[in-house]
Amino acid sequence: MVETLEQTLKIGILTASFLGRFNHSLMANKKVKKQEFEEGNIFKCFDNSSSNE
């Protein structure tokens, strides 16, 4: 009983650390995409102001 509990805990810790890394990489990708999107909007604003003049 104790051995299986230890194994379950080890598997749980490994899974949690893997999911943590996976989630971290997803968040990093989202941050990059958001930054690109914001930069794109900034360029669009500049384009609009130059075409209005």
SULNOR-V384539 format. One record per residue. N is the residue number from 1. PSI is psi as a letter, one per 20 degrees, with the letter a starting at -180 (NA if undefined). Layout:
n->N psi->PSI
n->N psi->PSI
This chain:
n->1 psi->g
n->2 psi->h
n->3 psi->g
n->4 psi->h
n->5 psi->g
n->6 psi->g
n->7 psi->g
n->8 psi->g
n->9 psi->g
n->10 psi->g
n->11 psi->g
n->12 psi->g
n->13 psi->g
n->14 psi->g
n->15 psi->g
n->16 psi->g
n->17 psi->h
n->18 psi->g
n->19 psi->h
n->20 psi->g
n->21 psi->g
n->22 psi->g
n->23 psi->g
n->24 psi->g
n->25 psi->h
n->26 psi->g
n->27 psi->h
n->28 psi->g
n->29 psi->g
n->30 psi->g
n->31 psi->g
n->32 psi->g
n->33 psi->g
n->34 psi->g
n->35 psi->g
n->36 psi->g
n->37 psi->g
n->38 psi->g
n->39 psi->h
n->40 psi->g
n->41 psi->h
n->42 psi->g
n->43 psi->h
n->44 psi->g
n->45 psi->g
n->46 psi->g
n->47 psi->g
n->48 psi->g
n->49 psi->h
n->50 psi->h
n->51 psi->h
n->52 psi->h
n->53 psi->NA
